[in-house]
């Protein structure tokens, strides 16, 4: 309640500040109220200056451009009010008269000179410099945004930062860009304010002199003396706060340290090197002794600088000793401290470990782009399969061979590879007859025969028709294939919940109908894992959930639900495996085998399984192997087409015998696809 009230008071205060500025433009105010407002204006300018001076981070003053506009309007409105009083009554109040008499020394010439000097300082030095720095800062901040975004993505993919930290960093970059862009425009307010003040001062002087001669019958010299002092006082009242605001703008846009104590850093950088203080001190002593300059004054300064140098040198030595002792104590404390085993329990979903010879490929400073490729892998998988790949941890491992790398899934090594640095891998697509010399090897992703060649052989190999890839591409391709083959087990319940939350933003009715009323999160996870395990994209989550909502009322068997979803996604599945308007050669299943498979299915609470005789399974697998070889010899991808009710059981039966066999039901084939059976699996 108190907070709400304070917020309301703040809103009223800001609104009153702006409303007062508008009122002062049109309604005459008494000199007493003008004195109060001028004093308030000076106080606000000082507050702004000191806040800018001591604020630790530039974005802590993110509303500074708006503040510039507010203070400028308020200051100009006071200038108009004081002009009205000078011209109408000749008595603008104590503040204006004091500035004209005291600051100007009561002399028109002295006051004019002081006023002109202030104008020159503001126009030529502060305003011009602030405007240029703001413009350059805005341009460079905008130009640096893509690089900063890529650095955040790289840190995120290597696990150096969390998703929340990455989100905060991106938000901060956007805020900095918006702030410096606004500051580039806001500096025009400062420059325009100073120009308006100068014009108003000239108008005051001419108008006041004319009014004094006409209304008060003063001579020209008396009129210009009287109204000149008041005009200078009025000009100083507006230009001094304007100068403070201009100075604040310059300080804010030139702050190099974003998150540091400005004053402490400035003093430390200026007086932090003893050698500099020694040289300055002896130089001051030399000038005081050798030249006619005041020996006491220059000698005193010289001694102060020399003594300060000795003091700072002593403090630096003590700080170095303290840091060394603190480091030793910290190391000893770390040794004595019981091991924190909790941190050792965390398992990274995906890890890429490599020997020291591969470090240059991952080091951005050495021109490596492996981190960028990891970012692209995550984007590629997201577009292709519709799921978010977990953070991929990259780390070097001195226990590996220099050019060796291993890939781990959930802390367990699943594959490895080895590259030759500064070499390229050349692979024969199958139709190249020319041979090239090199080191025989195998491509790690698909275990195809290949040859390591040097950079000088690259163009020749490409001209022959060889497929030539560089080491980062080899690692990235291998990593991509490993992720594809394990993406189902990497999909966690939390990932599914995130997908559900995203869909709920646009289709809340569907999500509320499906979960948790019809299916639990674990059931949905199992269906999605079934789809991903066979390379079916779950990007069209809306269609998947619609199908689940339609059939979950009759069955909760996740395998059966998966089949219903696959049939609903037949266009995507057909597009993946079949070319439209072309005849695709496939393998079919003997109807007798299908009947025997259906007859051997046993349903349990844990799910369905086959009770087919092992000898019968062996004969079926032998027949499958024969038919698969026929298609492979023709250069075709083996695809088995079965009836819908048999598909999932036949797929499970073949998983241990034929790796990555594509098994599709007739209901998953789109109507524009033509199939031709070139073999039948018997048993």
N, C-alpha and C positions, 0 to 999 in steps of 0.2 A: 504493500500500500504506500509506504514511504517512498519507495523507488519510483512508483508510478507518479506520485505527486511531484517528485523532483524532476522527472522527465517532463511533466507538464509545465513546470516552472521554467525549465530550460527552453521549451518550445515557445512559451509566452515571451521570454526574454529576447530570443532571437527575432521573433516576429515584431516585438516592440522596437528593437534596434533598427530594423529595416523600415518600419512604419514611421518612426521618428525622422529618418532621413528623407522620406518622401514628403512628410508634413513640412519640414524645414525649407523645402524648395518653394512652397507656395504661401505659407503662413508666416508673417513676421513674428519673431520671438524677442522677448526682452533681453537686455544685455546681461542680466543676472543668470538667466537660463543658458545663454550662450557661453558664459564663463564656465558653467558646470559641464556643458557638452564638450567644450574645448579641452578641459582638464581630463574628462573621460577619454577623449580621443587620444591624447598623449599617453595616458595610462595603458590603453589597449595596445598602442604601438609598442610600448616598452614590454608588455607581456608577450606579444608576438615575437619580438626580438629575442628575449631571454629563453622562451620555449624552443625556438629554432636553434639557439646556441647550445642548449643542454639536452635536447632530445637525442636519444641514442640511435634510433632508426628513422630513416627518411619517411617510411610509410606510417610512422606514428603521427605524422602531420599530413595525412592523406587528403584532408579537406582544406589544405592551404590555398589551392587555387580559388575555391569558393570564398574562403576568408578574405582573400585579396579583393574580390569583387565587393564584398560587404563593406570592408573598411574604406575602399575607394569611394563608393557611393555616399557613405556617411560623412567622409571628410569633405567631399565636394559640396554636400548640402550645407555643412557648417560654413564653408567658404562663401556660399551664396547668401546665407543669413548674415554673416559679418559684413559682406559688401552692402547689403540692404541697410544695415544700421549705420555704416560709415557714410553712405550717400544721403540718408534721410535725416539722421540726428547728429552725426559727427561724434557719437559716443558709443563705440562698439563694446565697451566693457573693460574690466580690469585686465584680463589676460592679453587681449590684443594691444592695449595701451602699454602694458609692462614690457611685452616683447619688443614693441617699437622703441620705447625709451631706454630700457635696460640693455637688451641684447644689442641694439643699434647704437647705444651710447648717447641717446638723445640727439644725435646728429644725423641729418638726412644723408649726407655723403657717406659717413661710416656705415650707417644702416644699409644703404644701397649697395655698397661694396660687399658687406657680409652676405646680403641676400643673393647677389649675383654669384658670389663664390659658391654658395650652397647649391644654386641652380646648376652651375657648371659641373660641380662634383657629382650631382645626381644624374644629370643628363649624360655627360661624357664618360664618366667612370663606372658608376654603379649600374645604372639602367642599361647602358649599352652592353656592358660585360655580362650582366645577368641574363639579358635577352639572348645573347650569343651562346652562353653556356647551356641555357635551357633548351635552345634549338638543337644543339649538338647532342645533348644528353637524350633528348627524345628520339632523335634519329638513330643513335647507336643502340639505345635500349630496344627499339623496334627491330633493328637489324640483328641483334643478338638473340632474339626470342627463339628462332628455330634451333640454334645451337644449344641453348639452355634446355629446351624441350627434349632434344636428343640425349643430352647428358643425363637428364632425369630418367628417361626410358632405359638408358644403359645401366644406371645405378639400380633401377627397379628390377631389371632382368638378372643382374648379378646378385641380387639379394642384399645389396648394401643398404637399401632403404625399404620400408614397407609401403603398401598401397596408400595408407593414410598419409605418410610423410610425402610420398610422391604427389598426392592430391594437394597437400598444403603448399608444396614448392611450386606447382603449376599455378595455383591461385595467387601466390606471391608474385610470380613473374607477370601475370596478367595485371595485377594491381600496380606493379611498378611501371609497366607500359602505359597504363591508363593515367597514372600520376604524372609521369614526365611529359606525356602528350598534352595533358591539361596545363601543366606548368609552362609549356611552350606558348600556349595561347594566353595564359594568365599574365605573363610578363608584359603583354601589350597593355593591360589595365594600368600597370605601374607607370609605364612610359606615358600613356595618355593622361593619367592623373597629374603627373608633373607638368605636362604641356598645358593642361587646363588651368592649373594653379598659376602658371606664368602669365597666361592670357588674362585671367581674372585680375591679377595684380596690376597689369598695365591698364585695364579698364578702370579699376579702382582709382589709380593715380590720375588718369585723364578726367574721369567723371567726377571725382572728389574735388579736384582743382576747379573744374567748371562750376560745380555746385557752390563751392565756397565763394567764388567771385560773383556769381549771380545772386544767390540767396542771402549770403552774409556780407556782401559788399566788401570782401577782402581783396587786397591787392594780389597780383599773381605770385609774388614771392612769399607773402604770408600764407596764401592758400596752398601753394605747393609744399611749403614747410609743414603746415598743420596736417594736411591730408596725406602728405608723403610719409610722415612718421607712422600714421595710422595704417596706411597701405602696406608699409614694410612690416609692421607688427602683424597685420593680418596674413601677409605672405609667409612670414616666419612661422606663425601658428599652424599653417597648413603644410608648409614644406618640411619642417622638422619631423612631424609624424610620418609624412610621406617618405622622407629620407630613411627613417628607421624601418619602415615596411620594405623599402627597396633593398636595404642592407640585409634584412631577414631573408628576402627572396634570393639574394646572391649567396648567402651562407648556406641556405637549404640545398640549392642546386649544385653547389661546389663541394659539398661534403663528400669526401672520398671514403671515409670509414662508415660503413652502414650500421654497424652494431657495436659501437665503442664509445667511451667517454670522450667527447669531442675536445673539451678543454685539457683533460689529462693527456690525451694522445698528442695534441698540438704542442703542449709544453715539453713532453718527453721527446718528440721528434726534433724540436728546435734546440733544446738544451740537453740532449741526451748523449752527446759525443764529447768526452773530455778534451780530445785533441783540438777540436774547434774552439772551445772556450780558452784553451791555452794560447792559441794563435791570436784570437781577438784581444785577450787581456794584454799580451805583450805588445800588440799593435797600438792599443790605446796608451800604454805607458810610453812607447816610443814617440807618439804624436805629442803627448804632454811635455816630454823632456826636450825633444829636438826642435819642435816648432814653437811659435809664440802663443799657442793655445794655452788655456788655463791649466797649469800643471796639477793643481789640486783636484780639479774636476775630472780630468782625463786619467790622472793617476789613481783616483779613487775607483773609477769604473774599471780600470785595468786590474787592480787588486781584487775587486769583487769577482770578476770573471775567472781569474786564475785560481782563487780560493774555491769558487764553485766547481771548477774543473777537477781539483783534487778531491773535493767532497763526492762528486758524482762517480769518479773513478773508484773511490773506496767503496761506495754503495754497490757499484756494479760487481766488484770482487766479492763482496759479502753475499750478494744475491746469487752469484754463481756457486759459491760454497753451499749456501742454503739449498739451492736446487739440487746439487749433487747429493747432499745428505738426505734430502727428502726423497730423491729417487732411490737411494740405497735402502732407506727405511721402507719405502713402498714395495720394493722388490723383496725385502726380507719378510714384510707382512704378508705378501702374496704367497711366499713359500710356506709360511707358518699357517696360513688360513686353510681350513679343510676344503677339499675339492668340492666345487659346486656341481654335483652330478646332474642337477635338473637340466642345465644347459646342454648336457651330453645326450639327453633323451630325444631331442628334436631331430627328426629325419627329414631331409630335403626331398621333395617329390622327384626332382630331376637334377642330376649333377653331371657336369662335364669336367673331368679332371684330365690334365695334360702335363707332359714333361716340360722342362725349362726351355727346350728348343722351340716349343710352340708359343711361348709367351709373346713374342713379337706380333703374332697374328691377333692376339687379344688385347694388346696394348695400343690404345688410341694414339699415344704420344709417339709411337714408333710406326704409325701409319696402318696399324692393324684394324680390320673392320669386322672381326668376328662378333663383337658385341652388337653391331648394327644388324648382322645377319640373324642373330638370336632374336632380336626384336621382330624382324621380318618373319621368322618362323612362327612366332606366336600369332602374328596377324594372319599369316597364310592358313594356319590350322583353324583359327577362328572363322575365317571366311569359308573354308572348305568343309569343316565338320560342325561348325556352329557351337563350339565349346571353347572355354578359355583355358589355355595351357597354363599350368602353375609356373611360378617363378623358376627359371633355369639357373642353377648355381654354377658359376664358372670358378675354378680354382686350380692353381698349379700344384703339382705333387712331385717332389724331388725323388720319390721312390720309383717313379716310372722312368722308362727310357726317355732320352731327350725328345724324340719325335713321336712318342706313343701317347695315345689318349684313350680313356675309358669312359663309358657312359653308364651311370647308375640310375636305377629306378627304385625309389624308396630305400636308398642306402645299399642296394644290392647291385653288383655289377651285372649287366645284361649283355654287354658287347664291348669290343675294343677295336682299335685300328691304329695304323701307323702311317705317317706321311714322311716325305722327304722334302725338307725345306729348300726353297729356291728351285724346286722341280715341278713339273706338271704331269698329270696322269692322262695318258692317251688310251682310248678304248676303241676297238674296231667294231663299228655297228653291224658288221656281218658281210658287207659287200666290198670292203676295201681289200685289194689284192697286194698292193705294195707293202713292204715290210719296213719298219724303222727300227733302229738299234736303241736299246735302253735296258732298264732293269725290270725284269718280269715281276709282276705283282698281281693282286686281285683287288678289285674295287670293293670296299668294305660294306657298302649298303646292300648290294645284290650279289656279291661274290662273283662278279664277272671278271674274266681275264683282262689284264691291262698292262701298260708299260710306263715306267717312270722315264720321262725325257727332260732334257734341259731346256732352258728358255730359248736357246739358239735353234732348237729343233721344232719349236712350237708351230711356226708358220708353215714349215714343210709338212708337218703332220696334219694340220688343218687343210692344207691344199689337197692332200691325198683323200681326205674325207673322214679322218679320225675325229672322234669326239674328245676334245681336250679341255680339262678342268684344272683349276688351281687348288692348292691345299685348303684354303678356307671354304671353298665350295664343297670339297669332299667331306669335310667335317660337318658342315651345315646340312648337307643332304643325308648323311648317315644319322645325324641327330633327328632330322625330320622324320625319317622312316621309323626310327625307334619310338618316337613319340606317337606316330600314327598307330603302330602295332600295340602300344600300351595305353592308349588314350582312354580306353574303357575303365581300366583299373585306377586311372588318375582322377576320374570323375568322382568327387566326394559328395556327401550329403550337403555340405555347405555350398558347394558349387551348384547343386541342383536347387537349393533354396534361393541362391542369387538369381538363377534363371527364372524361377517361379516369381520372385519379386519383380523382376523386369517385365515379365508378361502381365503381371497383375496391374501394372500402371496403365496399360492400354485395354486389357480385357479382364477386369475384376470379376465379372459375373461368371465367366468360364472357370477361372481359378478357384473361386469360392465353391462352385459346384463340384469340382473334381477333388480337391484336397482341402481339408482332411476327411471330407464326408465319404468319398468313394475309395480313394487310394491314399495310403500314407506316403511320406516322402521317400521311404526306402523302396516302396514298390515302383514309384516313378523313376527313382535312380536305377533300379534293375532294368526297366524297359529301355531307358536311354543308354545304359551300358551295353545291352544286347545289340542295339542299333549301331553304336560306335564300334563294337568289336568286329562287325562285318563291313565297316567303312561307310555306313549310311549316315548322312549328315542329319543332325538334329537342329539345324538352324531354323527350319520351319516349325518352331515349337508350338505355334498356334494350331496348325493342322494336327500335330501329334496329340495335343491336349484335347482337341475336339474329338478325335477318334477314341482316346482313352475314356472320355466322359460318356461317349455313346455305348461302349462295351463293358465298362467296369461295373455296370449294374447287374450284369449276368455272370461275369467271371472275374476272379482276382488273380488268376494264374498269369504271372508276368510273361511267360513264354508265349502263351496264347495271345495275350494283349500285344506283344511285340509283332506277331504275325499280322494282326489286324492293322497295326500302324504301318507295317511295311507295304501292305496292299494299298493303303491310302496314299502312300508316298511313291506309287508305281511310276509316275512320270519322272521323278528324280532318279529312281533306281534304273529305269530304262535308259535315261539319258546318259547315265554313268557307264553302262556296260554295252549298250547297243547303239549302232549308228542308224539314224532314221532313214527310211527309204532304201535300205540295203538289207540283203539277206545275211543273217548272222548264223554261223554254224555252231551248234550246241550239242551237248550229250543229254540223252534222256534216260529215264529209269524204267526198267521193265515193270509193267503193271503187276506181275506176280511178286516181284521184290517189294513193291510198294504195299501190296496186301499183307505180305509176311511181316513187314516192319510195323504196320498198323496193328497186326494181331499180337505182336510181342510187347506192346506198350503197357507198362504197369503204372498206375497212378497211386501216389502216396502223398502224405501230408507235406513231405519235403519236395515234391515235384514228381514229374514223370521220368521213367528210365526204360531202356530197352532190355528185354530178356532174350534176345536173339542168340542162337547158338554161335560160339566163337568161331567154329569151323565155317559156318555160313557167312559170318562177317568177313573172314579172311578171303573167301572166294569172291565176295562182292567187291572187296578192296582191290583184289587182283584184277578183276574186270575193269574197275574204275581206273587203275593205273595204266592199263592197256589203252583205254580210250583217251585218257589225258595225253599220253605220249603221241597219239595220232594227231591231235590238234596242235600240240607243241611243235611237231615236225613241220606242220603247215604254217607255222608262225602265228597261230591264233591263241588267244587267251582261253583256257579251258573253262567252260560255263556249263553247269549241270542244271537242267530244268526239270522240276518235279511237280506233283500235285500239291496244292496248298497245305493239306493236312499232314503231309509227309515231310515237307521241306525242313522244318527245324530239327526233326529227329535224325534225318539223314545227315544234316550238317554236323550235328553233335557226334554222330558215328564216325565221320571222316576226319574230325579235327586232329586226332592222334596219328593219322596216316598221311594225309595230303595237306600240306601247309597252305593256308590262304586260298582254299578252293572256293570258288564262287558258286553258290547254290541259290537258285531263284525259283519261285513258284510261278505257275502260269498266270496267276492273278496279279503278279507284280510286273507283268510285261504289258507295255502300253499297246494300244490298238494299232498304231502305225508302224510297229516293229514286225518284221518278217523273220521267222526262225526256220532253220533247216537242220534236221537231226542227222548227224554223221556217225552216230554210234549209240549203242544202248548198253547200259550196265545190267549185267545179268548176275546170277549167283546160284 
